[in-house]
Amino acid sequence: GNYRHILSRNKTRDVYEDRDGILWICTDGSICHFDKQKNIFVQHLIEDSTHMRNANWAYRILEDLNGNLWISSYANGIFVANKQKLLQSDSSDIYLAEKHYELLGAKTLAMDKNGNIWTVLRNRLIKIISGSNKILDVPYTNEDTSPLISVIYCDKDGYVWCGINGGVIRLDSQTHT
């Protein structure tokens, strides 16, 4: 390997390539992108507009249909940053997220075919409706105590797959059945 590619923090939680081919890394110190011209990782410190929450402890990152980056921070919720503005910003400055959702404990993110964002908070499956910013709690079992979801994935056919201990649960992303 090439140890010249050192990150700002030692814990890597996610590696993601966006639709423009830019490589993004989630770390305990926020997110980084790989600058191919300079052959280095550039750290981005992201906060909400109140400066009370930051995107440190970043677990997942994805790009939505509008070119925004969604970053799940376990300790501080979900941050939405305009990718082009973030890339053009001075990396030594704190970047103020365009949007922040106080969904503390979010470790995973997925986007369905309609652009809705899905995440998990302990035993709650959450859907953020694209364009409206409406947040829905989506029931995923008929049981009194729902199993903990460890990972989610949205496929091209419109299903949300939820990994649980001992199996998976499949839901239609529109009807939630």
Steps between C-alpha positions, in 0.01 A plus 500: 500500500588866479530653845521849351120504500462580868161605637421756767384225739589136539146352484352455150129421506396534135652537154270640230550598138253763377362519146785735396759244608607688815599271785363596845606355836305514829717518811470592867622845391220573249543426128784521247513492123790385288651779288640314198703799378684546829493128586378572858188470713335832589307515827168687525372610841123535485268656758135598527400868488502527882859366524369259766518181291770375264546213256777334698454129558382480139372151421350521150491736207295500180413739220134574427340571162564876542874474564478537877710288733318337791727420793385292797680585821429256780532761773342797324241398241489541124657788310425606142770691312499631144786303344617772261499771769684267738769419242547872424515602866824559686567170675657683795163666574198338657230429241142571611267225380201600290284277720532306824268231635523425872477127444760402758638148472466476121771265375375401156350676198334381181313674218202342329417534129285808571780684679366446852767450766476210746680455830473302821486620860532200729176312424338780295504505120493862380409633155575863404269593211690657210422867442271541801741418784212316667620225734304176531536221754442186292382187685684197368354210697169407658672399821480691829879521517671559169839340431796735472596590143875496437505607134260620230517492123261638237492306174412625150159329513380716789555270795671585828699209642562505876766270642414361843645220713412175328355644180374792297173688472385632160263796474352680202642854519162652404242290686726392791364144478 
